[in-house]
C-alpha cells in the first residue's frame, strides 16, 4: 500500500472510531432518558396501586395503623424497588455504552499509530529499493578505464 493510501486508511479508521463513539454516547443518553420516563410512569402507577389498597382497607372499615400500615409500607417499598431496578438496569447499560465509546476512540488512536509506523516502513522500503537500484545500475555500467599517458 502506498503512503497516501496508508494515510487515508488511518484517517478513515479514526473517523469511523469517532462516529462509533458518538453513536454509543447518544445511545447511552437515550437509555437514561427512557429509563427516567419509565421510572416516572412506574411511580404514577405505584401511587395508584397504593391508593387502591388504601381504598380497599377503608371500604372494609380498617384504619391505617398496625398491620394495615405495615402492609402498605411493605407494598410501597416493593414498588419502589421496581423503580430502582429500572434505573440500575439503564445506568449499567449506559455505562457499558460509554465504555464502548472510549474503547472505540482508543482503537482509532491505535490504528493511527499503527498507520504511522506502516508509513515509516513503506518509506524505508522505498529508500532501500532506490539504494539497491542504484547499486544495480552502477554494476551494470561499464567500468571507466584510467587514461593512458
N, CA and C of each residue as an Amber inpcrd file, in Angstrom:
protein
   447
   0.8490000  -1.1690000   0.0000000   0.0000000   0.0000000   0.0000000
   0.8990000   1.2380000   0.0000000   0.4600000   2.2690000  -0.6890000
   1.2530000   3.4880000  -0.7730000   1.1290000   4.3020000   0.5130000
   2.0300000   5.2500000   0.6570000   1.9960000   6.1330000   1.8270000
   0.6680000   6.8650000   1.8650000   0.2380000   7.3760000   0.7150000
  -1.0280000   8.1050000   0.6450000  -2.1930000   7.2000000   1.0500000
  -2.1770000   5.9590000   0.5920000  -3.2200000   5.0000000   0.9450000
  -3.2280000   4.7030000   2.4400000  -2.0240000   4.6060000   3.0190000
  -1.9370000   4.3500000   4.4550000  -2.4660000   5.5350000   5.2580000
  -2.1630000   6.7460000   4.7920000  -2.6880000   7.9350000   5.4710000
  -4.2110000   7.9600000   5.3990000  -4.7500000   7.6430000   4.2260000
  -6.2020000   7.6320000   4.0500000  -6.8540000   6.5570000   4.9150000
  -6.2340000   5.3970000   5.0130000  -6.7680000   4.3140000   5.8370000
  -6.7760000   4.7180000   7.3080000  -5.7170000   5.3750000   7.7520000
  -5.6420000   5.8180000   9.1440000  -6.7180000   6.8590000   9.4290000
  -6.8840000   7.8040000   8.5230000  -7.9030000   8.8360000   8.6960000
  -9.2890000   8.2040000   8.7290000  -9.5230000   7.2440000   7.8420000
 -10.8100000   6.5440000   7.8180000 -11.0730000   5.7900000   9.1130000
 -10.0510000   5.1300000   9.6400000 -10.2050000   4.3890000  10.8940000
 -10.5120000   5.3450000  12.0380000  -9.8540000   6.4890000  12.0550000
 -10.0900000   7.4710000  13.1160000 -11.5060000   8.0360000  13.0180000
 -11.9270000   8.3660000  11.8070000 -13.2730000   8.9070000  11.6200000
 -14.3420000   7.8850000  12.0020000 -14.1100000   6.6460000  11.6470000
 -15.0460000   5.5750000  11.9990000 -15.1220000   5.4030000  13.5130000
 -13.9770000   5.4470000  14.1690000 -13.9440000   5.3130000  15.6330000
 -14.6970000   6.4540000  16.2960000 -14.5140000   7.6620000  15.7970000
 -15.2110000   8.8160000  16.3770000 -16.7110000   8.7050000  16.1550000
 -17.1280000   8.2610000  14.9740000 -18.5490000   8.1000000  14.6930000
 -19.1530000   7.0360000  15.6040000 -18.4630000   5.8990000  15.7410000
 -18.9530000   4.8280000  16.6170000 -19.0590000   5.3040000  18.0640000
 -18.0740000   6.0580000  18.5080000 -18.0980000   6.5710000  19.8770000
 -19.2710000   7.5310000  20.0590000 -19.4970000   8.3830000  19.0850000
 -20.6110000   9.3260000  19.1610000 -21.9420000   8.5810000  19.2320000
 -22.0920000   7.5380000  18.4170000 -23.3360000   6.7600000  18.4280000
 -23.5350000   6.0720000  19.7790000 -22.4700000   5.5560000  20.3540000
 -22.5670000   4.8860000  21.6580000 -22.9650000   5.8840000  22.7440000
 -22.3920000   7.0960000  22.6880000 -22.7680000   8.1230000  23.6770000
 -24.2300000   8.5310000  23.5140000 -24.6750000   8.6720000  22.2830000
 -26.0920000   9.0080000  22.0350000 -27.0120000   7.9120000  22.5610000
 -26.6290000   6.6660000  22.3360000 -27.4400000   5.5480000  22.8160000
 -27.4760000   5.5260000  24.3420000 -26.3510000   5.8300000  24.9830000
 -26.3050000   5.8710000  26.4470000 -27.2610000   6.9430000  26.9700000
 -27.2560000   8.1020000  26.3470000 -28.1560000   9.1810000  26.7550000
 -29.6110000   8.7620000  26.5590000 -29.8920000   8.1190000  25.4280000
 -31.2470000   7.6520000  25.1530000 -31.6960000   6.6480000  26.2100000
 -30.8080000   5.7290000  26.5680000 -31.1420000   4.7240000  27.5870000
 -31.5240000   5.3960000  28.9150000 -30.7540000   6.3950000  29.3010000
 -31.0360000   7.0860000  30.5600000 -32.3410000   7.8740000  30.4910000
 -32.5690000   8.5680000  29.3740000 -33.8040000   9.3390000  29.2350000
 -35.0240000   8.4260000  29.2270000 -34.9110000   7.2990000  28.5440000
 -36.0040000   6.3340000  28.5110000 -36.2660000   5.7840000  29.9100000
 -35.2240000   5.4800000  30.6320000 -35.3720000   4.9510000  31.9910000
 -36.0430000   5.9820000  32.8980000 -35.6670000   7.2410000  32.7560000
 -36.2900000   8.2690000  33.5890000 -37.7880000   8.3720000  33.3110000
 -38.1670000   8.2930000  32.0410000 -39.5910000   8.3260000  31.7010000
 -40.3050000   7.0870000  32.2370000 -39.6830000   5.9240000  32.0970000
 -40.2780000   4.6920000  32.6230000 -40.4100000   4.7370000  34.1420000
 -39.4220000   5.3440000  34.7930000 -39.4870000   5.4830000  36.2570000
 -40.6410000   6.4040000  36.6490000 -40.8090000   7.4980000  35.9140000
 -41.9110000   8.4260000  36.2110000 -43.2520000   7.7060000  36.0850000
 -43.4270000   6.9510000  35.0040000 -44.6740000   6.2100000  34.8090000
 -44.8870000   5.1710000  35.9020000 -43.8290000   4.4860000  36.2620000
 -43.9290000   3.4560000  37.3000000 -44.3240000   4.0720000  38.6390000
 -43.7470000   5.2450000  38.9500000 -44.1230000   5.9140000  40.2040000
 -45.6100000   6.2820000  40.2100000 -46.1000000   6.7770000  39.0710000
 -47.5330000   7.0990000  38.9820000 -48.3800000   5.8520000  39.2010000
 -48.0010000   4.7630000  38.5510000 -48.7300000   3.5040000  38.7320000
 -48.6330000   3.0050000  40.1700000 -47.4860000   3.2010000  40.7880000
 -47.3070000   2.7940000  42.1820000 -48.2430000   3.5730000  43.1050000
 -48.3630000   4.8800000  42.8650000 -49.2740000   5.7040000  43.6790000
 -50.7120000   5.2040000  43.5430000 -51.0940000   4.8490000  42.3240000
 -52.4460000   4.3190000  42.1050000 -52.6380000   3.0010000  42.8450000
 -51.6390000   2.1470000  42.8040000 -51.7400000   0.8440000  43.4710000
 -51.8780000   1.0240000  44.9830000 -51.1000000   1.9330000  45.5450000
 -51.1980000   2.1920000  46.9940000 -52.5650000   2.7930000  47.3210000
 -53.0500000   3.6990000  46.4680000 -54.3650000   4.3140000  46.6880000
 -55.4610000   3.2470000  46.6500000 -55.3460000   2.2820000  45.7290000
 -56.3410000   1.2010000  45.6740000 -56.3170000   0.3790000  46.9590000
 -55.1220000   0.0940000  47.4550000 -55.0060000  -0.6770000  48.7030000
 -55.6340000   0.0890000  49.8790000 -55.3790000   1.3850000  49.9170000
 -55.9670000   2.2020000  50.9860000 -57.4940000   2.2010000  50.8730000
 -57.9900000   2.3340000  49.6430000 -59.4380000   2.3650000  49.4330000
 -60.0750000   1.0330000  49.8340000 -59.4100000  -0.0850000  49.4940000
 -59.9490000  -1.3970000  49.9000000 -60.0320000  -1.4950000  51.4110000
 -58.9850000  -1.0430000  52.0710000 -58.9790000  -1.0930000  53.5280000
 -60.0550000  -0.2000000  54.1190000 -60.2260000   0.9830000  53.5620000
 -61.2230000   1.9190000  54.0680000 -62.6320000   1.3640000  53.8600000
 -62.8870000   0.7330000  52.7230000 -64.2080000   0.1250000  52.4800000
 -64.4880000  -0.9800000  53.4940000 -63.4510000  -1.6580000  53.9100000
 -63.6170000  -2.7290000  54.8940000 -63.6340000  -2.2090000  56.3180000
 -63.5040000  -0.8980000  56.4840000 -63.5590000  -0.3130000  57.8160000
 -62.2350000  -0.3980000  58.5750000 -61.1250000  -0.6590000  57.8740000
 -59.8310000  -0.7690000  58.5480000 -59.1470000   0.5910000  58.6130000
 -58.4940000   0.8460000  59.7260000 -57.7110000   2.0760000  59.8670000
 -56.2790000   1.7830000  59.4200000 -55.6140000   2.8430000  59.0010000
 -54.2300000   2.6730000  58.5350000 -53.2550000   2.6790000  59.7130000
 -53.3970000   1.7080000  60.5590000 -52.4930000   1.5490000  61.6970000
 -52.1200000   0.0760000  61.8000000 -51.1150000  -0.1850000  62.5460000
 -50.7140000  -1.5610000  62.8190000 -50.4010000  -2.3540000  61.5750000
 -51.0660000  -3.5090000  61.4420000 -50.7860000  -4.4410000  60.3480000
 -51.1190000  -3.8350000  58.9890000 -52.1860000  -3.0440000  58.9220000
 -52.5650000  -2.4240000  57.6410000 -51.4690000  -1.4600000  57.1940000
 -50.9660000  -0.6710000  58.1150000 -49.8920000   0.2690000  57.7920000
 -48.6350000  -0.4880000  57.3660000 -48.3680000  -1.5950000  58.0520000
 -47.1990000  -2.4100000  57.6870000 -47.3380000  -2.9810000  56.2720000
 -48.5270000  -3.4290000  55.9310000 -48.7720000  -3.9870000  54.5990000
 -48.5860000  -2.9020000  53.5400000 -49.1310000  -1.7080000  53.7920000
 -48.9900000  -0.6050000  52.8440000 -47.5190000  -0.1920000  52.6930000
 -46.8120000  -0.1490000  53.8030000 -45.3910000   0.2190000  53.7630000
 -44.5950000  -0.8150000  52.9800000 -44.8760000  -2.0910000  53.2380000
 -44.1740000  -3.1610000  52.5180000 -44.4500000  -3.0780000  51.0230000
 -45.7060000  -2.8530000  50.6620000 -46.0660000  -2.7560000  49.2370000
 -45.3680000  -1.5530000  48.6090000 -45.3310000  -0.4260000  49.2880000
 -44.6690000   0.7690000  48.7610000 -43.1750000   0.5150000  48.5570000
 -42.5490000  -0.1860000  49.4850000 -41.1220000  -0.4920000  49.3620000
 -40.8510000  -1.4140000  48.1750000 -41.7240000  -2.4250000  47.9910000
 -41.5470000  -3.3320000  46.8480000 -41.7370000  -2.5900000  45.5290000
 -42.7170000  -1.7210000  45.4820000 -42.9580000  -0.9550000  44.2610000
 -41.7990000   0.0060000  43.9720000 -41.2460000   0.6030000  45.0310000
 -40.1040000   1.4940000  44.8490000 -38.8770000   0.7130000  44.3690000
 -38.7420000  -0.5150000  44.8120000 -37.6260000  -1.3550000  44.3490000
 -37.7190000  -1.5710000  42.8460000 -38.9430000  -1.7080000  42.3320000
 -39.1200000  -1.8380000  40.8810000 -38.6100000  -0.5940000  40.1630000
 -38.8930000   0.5690000  40.7290000 -38.4110000   1.8340000  40.1430000
 -36.8820000   1.8580000  40.1700000 -36.3170000   1.4900000  41.2950000
 -34.8570000   1.4710000  41.4300000 -34.2160000   0.4940000  40.4410000
 -34.8690000  -0.6430000  40.2340000 -34.3420000  -1.6330000  39.2870000
 -34.3130000  -1.0800000  37.8630000 -35.3180000  -0.2940000  37.5020000
 -35.3290000   0.3230000  36.1680000 -34.0810000   1.1810000  36.0050000
 -33.7910000   2.0040000  37.0140000 -32.6300000   2.8840000  36.9110000
 -31.3260000   2.1010000  36.9230000 -31.2310000   1.1080000  37.7890000
 -29.9940000   0.3160000  37.8580000 -29.6890000  -0.3460000  36.5160000
 -30.7050000  -0.8810000  35.8830000 -30.5150000  -1.5370000  34.5920000
 -30.0660000  -0.5210000  33.5330000 -30.7440000   0.6100000  33.4560000
 -30.3980000   1.6370000  32.4590000 -29.0220000   2.2300000  32.7420000
 -28.7260000   2.4330000  33.9970000 -27.4410000   3.0110000  34.3760000
 -26.2940000   2.0790000  33.9870000 -26.4710000   0.7990000  34.2410000
 -25.4460000  -0.1840000  33.8660000 -25.2560000  -0.2040000  32.3530000
 -26.3570000  -0.2130000  31.6260000 -26.2820000  -0.2340000  30.1610000
 -25.6070000   1.0250000  29.6260000 -25.9530000   2.1780000  30.1690000
 -25.3430000   3.4190000  29.6690000 -23.8530000   3.4730000  30.0000000
 -23.4500000   2.9440000  31.1350000 -22.0180000   2.8870000  31.4670000
 -21.2800000   1.9600000  30.5000000 -21.9160000   0.8590000  30.1440000
 -21.3070000  -0.0470000  29.1600000 -21.1360000   0.6700000  27.8200000
 -22.1350000   1.4280000  27.4240000 -22.0590000   2.1540000  26.1560000
 -20.9840000   3.2300000  26.1930000 -20.8530000   3.9160000  27.3170000
 -19.7940000   4.9280000  27.4350000 -18.4110000   4.2650000  27.3950000
 -18.2940000   3.1130000  28.0100000 -17.0400000   2.3640000  27.9270000
 -16.7470000   1.9300000  26.5010000 -17.8000000   1.5280000  25.7940000
 -17.6490000   1.1530000  24.3910000 -17.1870000   2.3620000  23.5730000
 -17.7120000   3.5370000  23.8790000 -17.2990000   4.7570000  23.1700000
 -15.8150000   5.0270000  23.4120000 -15.3840000   4.9100000  24.6570000
 -13.9670000   5.1190000  24.9760000 -13.0850000   4.1050000  24.2620000
 -13.5380000   2.8600000  24.2240000 -12.7540000   1.8140000  23.5600000
 -12.6610000   2.0990000  22.0670000 -13.7390000   2.5590000  21.4860000
 -13.7370000   2.8780000  20.0540000 -12.7220000   3.9810000  19.7570000
 -12.7010000   5.0090000  20.5980000 -11.7290000   6.0880000  20.4000000
 -10.2980000   5.5720000  20.5530000 -10.0800000   4.7330000  21.5430000
  -8.7430000   4.1590000  21.7520000  -8.3200000   3.3440000  20.5370000
  -9.2380000   2.5400000  20.0040000  -8.9200000   1.7340000  18.8290000
  -8.5600000   2.6300000  17.6390000  -9.2720000   3.7410000  17.5010000
  -8.9550000   4.6840000  16.4300000  -7.5630000   5.2590000  16.5870000
  -7.2110000   5.5890000  17.8190000  -5.8600000   6.1150000  18.0860000
  -4.8030000   5.0600000  17.7540000  -5.0800000   3.8240000  18.1230000
  -4.1170000   2.7550000  17.8480000  -3.9640000   2.5340000  16.3460000
  -5.0620000   2.6340000  15.6150000  -4.9950000   2.4810000  14.1610000
  -4.1500000   3.5930000  13.5510000  -4.2790000   4.8000000  14.0850000
  -3.4770000   5.9250000  13.5840000  -1.9960000   5.6820000  13.8590000
  -1.6890000   5.2280000  15.0700000  -0.2930000   4.9540000  15.4120000
   0.2740000   3.8400000  14.5400000  -0.5060000   2.7840000  14.3530000
  -0.0460000   1.6660000  13.5240000   0.1910000   2.1410000  12.0930000
  -0.6690000   3.0020000  11.6150000  -0.5190000   3.5160000  10.2580000
   0.7490000   4.3560000  10.1400000   1.0290000   5.1320000  11.1870000
   2.2440000   5.9570000  11.1670000   3.4760000   5.0730000  11.0100000
   3.5250000   3.9850000  11.7460000   4.6810000   3.0880000  11.6420000
   4.6920000   2.3560000  10.3090000   3.5400000   2.0490000   9.7700000
   3.4670000   1.4180000   8.4480000   3.9970000   2.3810000   7.3830000
   3.6780000   3.6620000   7.5440000   4.1890000   4.6710000   6.6060000
   5.7040000   4.7310000   6.6840000   6.2460000   4.7410000   7.8940000
   7.7060000   4.7490000   8.0470000   8.3140000   3.5230000   7.3660000
   7.6550000   2.3790000   7.5380000   8.1470000   1.1480000   6.9190000
   8.1130000   1.2350000   5.3980000   7.0400000   1.8170000   4.8740000
   6.9390000   1.9700000   3.4170000   8.0280000   2.8960000   2.9010000
   8.2670000   3.9920000   3.6160000   9.3160000   4.9300000   3.2050000
  10.6930000   4.2720000   3.2670000  10.9490000   3.5180000   4.3330000
  12.2400000   2.8330000   4.4630000  12.4040000   1.7910000   3.3580000
  11.3230000   1.0760000   3.0480000  11.3820000   0.0790000   1.9810000
  11.6870000   0.7610000   0.6520000  11.0130000   1.9040000   0.4040000
  11.2570000   2.6510000  -0.8330000  12.6920000   3.1330000  -0.9210000
  13.2350000   3.6250000   0.1930000  14.6220000   4.1010000   0.1990000
  15.5770000   2.9400000  -0.0530000  15.2700000   1.7940000   0.5380000
  16.1050000   0.6070000   0.3240000  16.0760000   0.1480000  -1.1180000
  14.8980000   0.1860000  -1.7190000  14.7820000  -0.2170000  -3.1220000
  15.5360000   0.7500000  -4.0330000  15.4770000   2.0520000  -3.7110000
  16.2070000   3.0280000  -4.5160000  17.7120000   2.8030000  -4.3880000
  18.1830000   2.5440000  -3.1870000  19.6090000   2.3000000  -2.9850000
  20.0400000   1.0420000  -3.7290000  19.2080000   0.0180000  -3.6570000
  19.5190000  -1.2370000  -4.3480000  19.5450000  -1.0220000  -5.8580000
  18.6040000  -0.2290000  -6.3680000  18.5780000   0.0600000  -7.8070000
  19.8270000   0.8360000  -8.2050000  20.2740000   1.7280000  -7.3550000
  21.4880000   2.4900000  -7.6350000  22.7010000   1.5900000  -7.7110000
  22.8000000   0.6420000  -6.7990000  23.9250000  -0.2960000  -6.8020000
  23.8580000  -1.1550000  -8.0580000  22.6510000  -1.6260000  -8.3960000
  22.4970000  -2.4470000  -9.6100000  22.8710000  -1.6520000 -10.8590000
  22.5030000  -0.3860000 -10.8920000  22.8230000   0.4610000 -12.0350000
  24.3260000   0.6520000 -12.1500000  24.9510000   0.8560000 -11.0130000
  26.4020000   1.0520000 -11.0130000  27.1100000  -0.2070000 -11.5140000
  26.6230000  -1.3720000 -11.1280000  27.2120000  -2.6350000 -11.5710000
  27.0080000  -2.8260000 -13.0760000  25.8880000  -2.3560000 -13.5690000
  25.5720000  -2.5550000 -14.9830000  26.3560000  -1.6190000 -15.8850000
  26.8570000  -0.5320000 -15.3780000  27.6100000   0.4220000 -16.1970000
  29.0310000  -0.0980000 -16.3930000  29.5890000   0.0870000 -17.5950000
  30.9720000  -0.3670000 -17.8030000  31.9250000   0.4710000 -16.9480000
  32.9060000  -0.1970000 -16.4630000  33.8850000   0.4810000 -15.6140000
  34.7350000   1.4100000 -16.4610000  35.0600000   2.5670000 -15.9700000
  35.9050000   3.5240000 -16.6780000  37.3570000   3.0500000 -16.5660000
  38.0150000   3.1290000 -17.6900000  39.4380000   2.7700000 -17.6870000
  40.2340000   4.0370000 -17.4280000  41.2960000   3.9110000 -16.6810000
  42.1020000   5.1100000 -16.4270000  42.7560000   5.5890000 -17.7230000
  42.9380000   6.8730000 -17.8870000  43.5350000   7.3960000 -19.1090000
  44.9880000   6.9350000 -19.2280000  45.3950000   6.6740000 -20.4630000
  46.7690000   6.2360000 -20.7180000  47.6040000   7.4770000 -20.9940000
  48.7110000   7.6080000 -20.3880000  49.5730000   8.7620000 -20.5620000
  50.8380000   8.4200000 -21.2510000
